[in-house]
């Protein structure tokens, strides 16, 4: 009889033994791999500082490198590796053929990047397939010189303050930029129409403005972006080309997702703008004096060739409206000029500082 026999027990012991070895080996390999890949990711993120200001070759920006790589159908992971490396030689290695074929690529007036912003033939990330129409129409080929220019930007609108802001800008014949939260209500749609009709730039901010939600993954960022984008498009017929991350491109909520989100949005041809001057009008207790001083001292201290000034268009920020006229008067008297952002203005972008 087999069951209960010595042979049976032998087989049983062998079976149990080898199953155990196989399971232990599998678990060791699986968790070892998981541990090391997670560790590697965490280290890569911790060690990297997004080199937003690295300029290679011949004035190419990070955005341009992204765009060139997108036209050559590199994966977003390749792009991230290149950006993370911050290494001139690696940049050159990736883009050298393209530069050889298109020697003027990093000089302006050349449209060689027009292939950027088209979907990859084969995507390596599922989110690249999402919203196939969500691509910027005209990704920049070069950024312009704009020294001495002040770009007023208003986040979080439209709101009950929008009309007042528009009225002041109109009186001075100044164009500005509104990074909107959008909205599908009649009132929001009408206000966005007024912003567009007045000739200001509308950029995308976030319809939910919910940091935890939007920065959870590239997919959730895209969901929110698309909803905001469509509300702007429906209201104005304008397809926004630029955007601003809620909380800025690097914040406490997106440490592990910001590079993927930036790569994906840049692959789609959109340009993002942080700021290099802040009115601090959203901080608690901000009043006329503090906002005025923050803007004026921020512009004076700013070492960049242009000032991208963060302000807010929202119900609770009435002091922003009160200060606006005085700030414009003073800056015009000081010889500054104002303009709206478009995707050819060299962005201000945040970097991690270790
Ligand atoms: Zn905001």
Boltz pocket constraint, residues with backbone or C-beta under 6 A from the ligand:
constraints:
  - pocket:
      binder: B
      contacts: [[A, 155], [A, 156], [A, 205], [A, 209], [A, 246], [A, 247]]
      max_distance: 6.0
